[in-house]
Amino acid sequence: MKDNRRDFLKKSASLAAAVSVGGIVPAMADSPSKKSTKAPNQVKKDAGMKFSFLMGPTSPKVPFAKQLDVNYVVSGVNRIPDMNPWDPKVITATKETWDKLGIKWTVVEGPPSLGEKTKLGLEGRDEEIENFITFMKNLKKYGDVDIICYNWMPVISWARTNHERPGRGGALMLEFDYEASKGKPLTKYGEVSKETLWKNYEYFIKIVAPEAEKIGMNLSLHPDDPQVDSIQGIYRIMNTVENFDRALAIYPSKYNGVTMCQANFALMGADIPALVRRWGKDKINFVHFRNVQDLSGKVPSTKFTETFHDEGQIDMYEAMKAYVEIGFEGPLRPDHVPVMATEVEAGMRGGYTTLGNLFAIGYIRGLAESVSKERS
């Protein structure tokens, strides 16, 4: 009996050892090995978008762009004496400048051939429009650029009443107060009505959009900034979502599209993620990714301040989710950043300073990666 029991215990011990060596242990050993060798979720860099900076070729942002792998640029054209900005040689020279820097020129913002004559319906507008069409064609042919960001703000472009509003940690923010702007005199053009602006816009877009469609040039209309009713007698029409829908309906085409400047649409009262999803990538071909905070309690806002990208009234994470969901893969850039330490002491003004852009692009890239990995 004792011998049988001894044999049984020996066999049980041998079996246990065999199982531990041949079965259970390898299974446990394989598990962490598999986890450690598993590749992380593979997603498109920057969610497939073309992260960009607004800058010129001599900007201090250029070397940072290369280091941060921001490989696209939004810019105007080079200035060459005795030549028009729409001349092929000017556009070729601009492209070559960026090519040498290893950065792809992808958007022209504020085209040099669209001004007061066209927007106000003044003598000479047909020539100005013809120059704009020439600029489009040459930009596409010689510059390999297919987006023009333009606005319908004649005489007075984007405006602020305070460039030094104290923000987080003493950073300087841009601020606009409609009441503070009302005391300024009329411009030399006097009052310009909404009807006049609509009439001139329709005249322009019906001539230009068909030409843009022929060559594949995306016309990207920027909202009025600020999105108020008028400034110094110049009324504004691209200041509501409804008016944008009206503008897009004049010539329905993917080449008659929108610059999604988030802050302005948010200050109009728009839900940014919902608006991004409604318009989609066929209408949105360029994004100004920025944040803002209303200070007026009114819609549309009559007083607001720019903010860092990680504060303000827009849910930036939800906005990024919306761009990824619609499959937006066009250019996206930070916009209107604060003046930060060392820049303050140097007397720089807000909007496009370097340090704020560096913070912003890192923040935006983090959002894009997070959203992309959640969806993969």
C-alpha positions as CSV (number, residue, x, y, z in Angstrom):
1,M,0.0,0.0,0.0
2,K,2.8,2.4,0.9
3,D,4.7,1.4,-2.2
4,N,1.6,2.1,-4.4
5,R,1.1,5.5,-2.7
6,R,4.8,6.3,-3.2
7,D,4.6,5.4,-6.9
8,F,1.4,7.5,-7.3
9,L,3.1,10.6,-5.7
10,K,6.2,10.2,-7.9
11,K,4.0,9.9,-11.0
12,S,1.9,13.0,-10.0
13,A,5.1,15.0,-9.4
14,S,6.5,14.0,-12.7
15,L,3.2,14.9,-14.5
16,A,3.1,18.3,-12.7
17,A,6.6,19.0,-13.8
18,A,5.9,18.0,-17.3
19,V,2.8,20.2,-17.5
20,S,4.6,23.1,-16.0
21,V,7.5,22.8,-18.4
22,G,5.6,21.9,-21.5
23,G,2.3,23.6,-21.2
24,I,1.4,26.1,-18.6
25,V,4.8,27.9,-18.3
26,P,5.2,28.4,-22.1
27,A,1.7,29.7,-22.3
28,M,2.4,32.3,-19.6
29,A,5.7,33.2,-21.1
30,D,4.3,33.7,-24.5
31,S,1.7,36.2,-23.3
32,P,3.9,39.1,-22.3
33,S,6.1,38.4,-25.3
34,K,3.2,38.8,-27.7
35,K,2.2,42.0,-26.0
36,S,5.6,43.5,-26.2
37,T,6.1,42.7,-29.9
38,K,2.6,43.9,-31.0
39,A,2.9,46.9,-33.2
40,P,1.1,50.1,-32.1
41,N,-2.0,51.1,-34.0
42,Q,-0.9,52.3,-37.4
43,V,-2.6,55.6,-38.3
44,K,-2.0,58.2,-40.9
45,K,0.4,61.0,-39.7
46,D,-1.6,64.0,-38.7
47,A,-4.8,62.1,-39.5
48,G,-3.9,62.5,-43.2
49,M,-4.1,66.3,-42.9
50,K,-1.5,68.8,-44.3
51,F,-0.4,70.6,-41.1
52,S,0.9,74.0,-42.1
53,F,2.2,77.4,-40.9
54,L,1.3,80.8,-42.3
55,M,4.7,82.3,-42.9
56,G,7.2,83.8,-45.4
57,P,10.5,82.3,-46.4
58,T,12.5,84.5,-43.9
59,S,10.2,83.8,-41.0
60,P,11.7,82.5,-37.7
61,K,9.1,79.7,-37.9
62,V,10.8,78.1,-40.9
63,P,13.5,76.1,-39.1
64,F,11.0,75.2,-36.4
65,A,8.7,73.9,-39.1
66,K,11.3,71.5,-40.4
67,Q,12.1,70.3,-36.9
68,L,8.5,69.8,-36.1
69,D,7.8,68.0,-39.4
70,V,5.3,70.7,-40.5
71,N,6.0,70.3,-44.3
72,Y,3.4,72.6,-45.8
73,V,3.1,76.4,-46.0
74,V,0.5,79.0,-46.5
75,S,1.9,82.1,-48.0
76,G,1.7,84.9,-50.5
77,V,4.0,85.4,-53.5
78,N,7.5,86.8,-53.7
79,R,7.8,90.5,-54.4
80,I,9.8,91.1,-57.5
81,P,10.3,94.7,-58.7
82,D,8.6,95.7,-62.0
83,M,6.6,92.5,-62.1
84,N,3.0,91.7,-61.3
85,P,2.3,89.1,-58.6
86,W,0.4,87.0,-61.2
87,D,3.3,86.8,-63.6
88,P,4.6,83.3,-64.2
89,K,8.1,84.2,-63.2
90,V,7.0,85.5,-59.8
91,I,5.0,82.4,-59.1
92,T,7.8,80.1,-60.3
93,A,10.3,82.0,-58.1
94,T,8.0,81.6,-55.1
95,K,7.6,77.9,-55.6
96,E,11.4,77.5,-56.1
97,T,12.0,79.4,-52.8
98,W,9.9,77.0,-50.8
99,D,11.2,73.9,-52.7
100,K,14.7,74.8,-51.6
101,L,13.5,75.0,-48.0
102,G,12.0,71.6,-48.3
103,I,8.5,72.9,-47.6
104,K,5.5,72.4,-50.0
105,W,3.6,75.6,-50.9
106,T,0.0,74.6,-50.7
107,V,-2.3,77.7,-50.1
108,V,-2.3,81.3,-51.1
109,E,-4.0,83.4,-48.4
110,G,-5.1,86.9,-49.3
111,P,-4.6,86.9,-53.1
112,P,-2.8,90.0,-54.3
113,S,-5.2,90.4,-57.3
114,L,-8.5,90.8,-55.5
115,G,-9.2,94.2,-53.9
116,E,-11.5,97.2,-53.5
117,K,-12.4,97.6,-57.2
118,T,-14.0,94.1,-57.3
119,K,-15.5,94.1,-53.8
120,L,-17.0,97.6,-54.0
121,G,-17.9,97.4,-57.7
122,L,-15.6,100.3,-58.7
123,E,-14.3,101.2,-62.2
124,G,-11.6,98.8,-63.2
125,R,-13.1,95.7,-61.5
126,D,-13.3,93.7,-64.7
127,E,-9.6,94.1,-65.2
128,E,-9.0,93.2,-61.6
129,I,-11.1,90.1,-62.0
130,E,-9.3,89.2,-65.2
131,N,-6.0,89.5,-63.3
132,F,-7.4,87.2,-60.6
133,I,-8.3,84.6,-63.2
134,T,-4.8,84.9,-64.6
135,F,-3.4,84.5,-61.1
136,M,-5.4,81.3,-60.5
137,K,-4.3,79.8,-63.8
138,N,-0.6,80.6,-63.3
139,L,-0.7,79.6,-59.7
140,K,-2.0,76.2,-60.6
141,K,0.4,75.8,-63.6
142,Y,3.6,77.2,-62.2
143,G,3.1,77.0,-58.4
144,D,1.3,73.7,-58.1
145,V,-1.0,75.4,-55.6
146,D,-4.7,74.5,-55.7
147,I,-6.3,76.6,-52.9
148,I,-6.8,80.3,-52.7
149,C,-8.1,81.6,-49.4
150,Y,-9.9,84.9,-49.9
151,N,-12.4,87.1,-48.0
152,W,-15.2,89.6,-48.8
153,M,-14.1,92.3,-46.3
154,P,-13.4,95.4,-48.4
155,V,-11.2,98.3,-47.0
156,I,-11.1,96.9,-43.5
157,S,-9.9,93.3,-43.1
158,W,-9.7,91.5,-39.7
159,A,-9.8,94.0,-36.9
160,R,-9.1,94.1,-33.2
161,T,-9.6,96.9,-30.7
162,N,-7.0,95.7,-28.1
163,H,-3.7,93.9,-28.9
164,E,-2.6,93.5,-25.3
165,R,-5.3,91.9,-23.3
166,P,-3.6,90.0,-20.4
167,G,-4.1,86.3,-20.7
168,R,-2.8,83.1,-19.1
169,G,0.5,83.7,-17.3
170,G,0.8,87.2,-18.7
171,A,0.6,86.2,-22.4
172,L,-0.9,89.0,-24.5
173,M,-4.2,88.2,-26.3
174,L,-6.1,89.9,-29.1
175,E,-9.5,91.3,-28.2
176,F,-12.4,92.9,-30.1
177,D,-15.1,95.1,-28.6
178,Y,-17.8,96.3,-31.0
179,E,-18.6,99.3,-28.8
180,A,-15.0,100.5,-28.9
181,S,-15.0,100.4,-32.7
182,K,-18.2,102.5,-33.2
183,G,-16.5,105.8,-32.7
184,K,-14.2,105.5,-35.7
185,P,-15.0,107.7,-38.7
186,L,-16.3,106.5,-42.1
187,T,-13.7,105.5,-44.6
188,K,-13.3,107.5,-47.9
189,Y,-15.8,105.1,-49.4
190,G,-18.6,106.2,-47.1
191,E,-21.3,103.7,-46.3
192,V,-21.3,100.5,-48.3
193,S,-24.5,98.5,-48.0
194,K,-25.1,94.8,-47.7
195,E,-27.0,94.9,-51.0
196,T,-24.0,96.3,-52.7
197,L,-21.7,93.7,-51.3
198,W,-24.0,90.8,-52.3
199,K,-24.4,92.2,-55.8
200,N,-20.6,92.5,-56.2
201,Y,-20.0,89.1,-54.8
202,E,-22.4,87.4,-57.1
203,Y,-20.9,89.2,-60.1
204,F,-17.4,88.0,-59.0
205,I,-18.2,84.4,-58.2
206,K,-20.2,83.8,-61.3
207,I,-17.3,84.8,-63.5
208,V,-14.5,83.3,-61.4
209,A,-15.9,80.0,-60.1
210,P,-16.4,78.4,-63.6
211,E,-12.8,79.2,-64.4
212,A,-11.6,77.7,-61.1
213,E,-13.7,74.6,-61.8
214,K,-12.0,74.2,-65.2
215,I,-8.5,74.1,-63.7
216,G,-9.2,72.5,-60.3
217,M,-8.6,75.6,-58.2
218,N,-10.4,75.6,-54.8
219,L,-11.8,79.0,-53.9
220,S,-11.9,79.1,-50.1
221,L,-14.0,81.9,-48.7
222,H,-13.0,83.1,-45.3
223,P,-15.7,84.5,-42.9
224,D,-15.8,88.1,-41.8
225,D,-13.6,88.7,-38.8
226,P,-15.0,90.1,-36.6
227,Q,-18.4,88.8,-37.6
228,V,-20.2,92.0,-36.7
229,D,-22.8,94.0,-38.7
230,S,-20.5,96.8,-40.0
231,I,-17.2,98.6,-39.3
232,Q,-16.7,102.3,-40.1
233,G,-19.6,102.3,-42.5
234,I,-18.5,99.1,-44.4
235,Y,-21.3,96.5,-43.9
236,R,-20.5,92.9,-43.7
237,I,-22.2,89.9,-45.3
238,M,-20.1,86.8,-44.6
239,N,-21.0,87.0,-40.9
240,T,-23.6,84.2,-40.5
241,V,-23.8,80.6,-41.4
242,E,-27.0,81.2,-43.3
243,N,-25.2,83.8,-45.5
244,F,-22.4,81.4,-46.2
245,D,-25.0,78.9,-47.3
246,R,-26.4,81.6,-49.6
247,A,-22.9,82.4,-51.0
248,L,-22.2,78.7,-51.7
249,A,-25.6,78.3,-53.4
250,I,-24.8,81.1,-56.0
251,Y,-22.5,78.7,-57.8
252,P,-22.8,75.1,-56.4
253,S,-19.4,73.4,-56.9
254,K,-16.7,71.7,-54.8
255,Y,-14.4,74.5,-56.1
256,N,-16.6,77.1,-54.5
257,G,-15.8,76.3,-50.9
258,V,-15.1,77.4,-47.4
259,T,-12.1,78.3,-45.2
260,M,-13.4,76.8,-41.9
261,C,-12.1,79.5,-39.5
262,Q,-13.5,77.9,-36.4
263,A,-13.5,81.0,-34.1
264,N,-15.5,83.2,-36.4
265,F,-18.2,80.5,-37.0
266,A,-18.3,79.8,-33.3
267,L,-18.8,83.5,-32.5
268,M,-21.7,83.4,-35.0
269,G,-23.3,80.8,-32.7
270,A,-22.4,77.7,-34.7
271,D,-21.7,74.3,-33.2
272,I,-18.4,73.7,-34.9
273,P,-18.4,69.9,-35.0
274,A,-21.9,69.8,-36.3
275,L,-21.1,72.4,-38.9
276,V,-18.0,70.5,-40.0
277,R,-20.1,67.4,-40.5
278,R,-22.9,69.3,-42.3
279,W,-20.6,71.0,-44.8
280,G,-18.1,68.1,-45.1
281,K,-14.9,67.8,-47.1
282,D,-16.6,68.9,-50.4
283,K,-17.2,72.4,-48.9
284,I,-14.4,72.7,-46.4
285,N,-11.0,72.7,-48.2
286,F,-8.9,74.7,-45.7
287,V,-9.0,75.0,-41.9
288,H,-8.0,77.7,-39.5
289,F,-7.8,75.8,-36.3
290,R,-8.1,78.3,-33.5
291,N,-10.0,79.0,-30.3
292,V,-11.8,82.0,-28.9
293,Q,-13.9,83.1,-26.0
294,D,-17.1,85.3,-26.2
295,L,-17.2,88.1,-23.6
296,S,-20.5,89.6,-24.6
297,G,-23.1,87.0,-23.9
298,K,-24.6,87.7,-27.3
299,V,-25.0,85.8,-30.5
300,P,-23.3,86.8,-32.7
301,S,-20.7,88.0,-30.3
302,T,-19.9,91.7,-30.0
303,K,-17.0,91.3,-27.7
304,F,-14.5,88.4,-27.6
305,T,-10.9,87.5,-26.9
306,E,-8.5,85.1,-28.7
307,T,-7.2,82.3,-26.4
308,F,-4.6,79.6,-26.3
309,H,-5.8,76.6,-28.3
310,D,-6.4,74.5,-25.2
311,E,-8.8,77.1,-23.6
312,G,-11.8,78.9,-25.0
313,Q,-15.4,78.0,-25.9
314,I,-14.8,75.5,-28.7
315,D,-14.4,71.8,-27.9
316,M,-11.2,71.3,-29.9
317,Y,-11.2,67.5,-29.4
318,E,-14.8,67.2,-30.8
319,A,-13.8,69.5,-33.6
320,M,-10.9,67.3,-34.5
321,K,-13.1,64.2,-34.4
322,A,-15.4,65.9,-36.9
323,Y,-12.6,66.6,-39.4
324,V,-11.4,63.0,-39.1
325,E,-14.9,61.6,-39.5
326,I,-15.6,63.6,-42.7
327,G,-12.2,62.4,-44.1
328,F,-10.7,65.9,-44.4
329,E,-7.2,65.7,-45.6
330,G,-6.6,69.3,-46.7
331,P,-4.3,71.9,-45.2
332,L,-4.9,72.9,-41.6
333,R,-3.0,75.6,-39.8
334,P,-2.9,77.2,-36.3
335,D,-4.3,80.8,-36.3
336,H,-4.2,83.8,-34.1
337,V,-1.9,82.8,-31.3
338,P,-0.9,84.9,-28.2
339,V,2.3,86.7,-27.6
340,M,4.3,84.7,-25.1
341,A,7.2,85.3,-22.8
342,T,10.3,86.8,-24.4
343,E,8.1,87.9,-27.3
344,V,6.3,90.2,-24.9
345,E,9.6,91.8,-23.9
346,A,10.5,92.2,-27.6
347,G,7.3,94.2,-28.2
348,M,5.8,91.7,-30.7
349,R,2.1,91.9,-31.6
350,G,-0.3,89.0,-31.5
351,G,-1.6,86.8,-34.3
352,Y,1.3,85.0,-35.9
353,T,4.2,85.0,-33.5
354,T,6.4,81.9,-33.2
355,L,6.1,80.5,-29.7
356,G,2.3,80.3,-29.8
357,N,2.4,78.5,-33.1
358,L,4.8,76.0,-31.7
359,F,2.6,75.3,-28.8
360,A,-0.5,75.1,-31.0
361,I,0.9,72.7,-33.6
362,G,2.0,70.2,-30.8
363,Y,-1.5,70.5,-29.3
364,I,-3.2,70.0,-32.6
365,R,-1.0,67.0,-33.5
366,G,-1.8,65.4,-30.2
367,L,-5.5,65.7,-30.8
368,A,-5.2,64.3,-34.3
369,E,-3.2,61.2,-33.2
370,S,-5.6,60.6,-30.3
371,V,-8.7,60.7,-32.5
372,S,-7.1,58.6,-35.2
373,K,-6.0,55.9,-32.8
374,E,-9.4,55.7,-31.2
375,R,-11.0,55.1,-34.6
376,S,-8.4,52.6,-35.9
